Amino acid sequence: MRWFTAVCVLAGLVGLAACNKGSSVPTPNFTPTPSASPSATPSPYMGPRIGAYNVAPTTTTVTTYPLLSTGFTNPTQLITGSATGLGPGTAGIAFDQSGNIYVGVGNTTTTILVFNASATQNTPPMRTMQLPILALGIATDALGNFYTANFMNGAIYRFRVSGSGIVSPTQTFTPYLDTPSGFRVAFPHALNTGGNALFCGCAVSSNGTVSTAGVSEYTFSSSGTAQLEDSFYDTELTRAPQAIAVDTVAKVVYLGETVNGAPAIFAYAYPRGGSVKPQRTITGNNTGIQSINGLAVGPDEELYVADAGSHQIEVFAPNANGNAVANRVISDPNMQFSPVGNSIAIH
């Protein structure tokens, strides 16, 4: 019931960002079930991999797969069991630079479970971090930080990945989005990092209805101060973004949304600013996408789509457009992606 409540609360959050308005760029305010275990567990694959946070009705798991997998793929890591501490949550999954796995659990406040890069089966986390908030999304940078949003008010928090026990943020700030009426406080429904920049899929709402949606990019000064680097909106976006990913090579931001009941992925060039239209839109029956529960971009610029509706990850070419067929599909019944937060991540 608490998990159901948390998901329902999220649906109502689109109206929170309309409470504060601004006409200029602000200065940030800092203040299923697993298969039977083999008799001897092989060492997990530690090459390029994609990780998934799976929330099924009876169990929560973390699975990883070789990044270039295709077709039905047994997970190389399946973290599950009472010792893991895994359960439902609203943050999702991320990797640090060493390949350690970060997973957020909890529906009132969030605990980050940190698993060793090679953890598998019923392995306890090597440490935990108790956050002061219920976290929405999680993304790491190359400087030893992770970012998340406050589920209740949309403020963005930055923490050190090395934390343990009860932790405090090193920084908090309120995200803004450019809109037809100027810059306004926005709610970050999806976030991810590109390089050391933070990208937020944001929406501004009024009375529970999205009035403007788009992307804001934040960079950080040498002293750690957040700076609004870029912000743009698309007047045809009528719902809050469900997922976001960044191709830092081609300078493309992907937003996942639902349009007229159909999943769609919009590709925008950045930096832009102001009102924009997508360069490409991936949508249609040929894509095989039933739902968008997470997005990630690989080192070869392929786009990975977490699809809980079909228990698989669709992988699209960097230039995919329209009713495109996926380059390949990675499937596994364990894939029951979380409906909230970052459900996949790449290392």
Secondary structure, 3 states (H helix, E strand, C coil): CHHHHHHHHHHHHHHHHHHCECCCCCCCCCCCCCCCCCCCCCCCCCCCEEEEEEECCCCEEEEEEECCCCEECCCCEEECCHHHCCCCECCEEEECCCCCEEEEEECCCCEEEEECCCCCECCCCCEEEECCCCEEEEEECCCCEEEEEECCCCCEEEEECCCCEECCCCEEECCEEEECCEEEECEEEEEEEECCEEEEEEEEEECCEEEEEEEEEEEECCCCCEEEEEEEECCCCCCCCCEEEEECCCCEEEEEEEECCEEEEEEEECCCCEECCCCEEECCHHHCCCCCCEEEECCCCCEEEEECCCCEEEEECCCCCECCCCCEEEECCCCCECCCCECEEEC
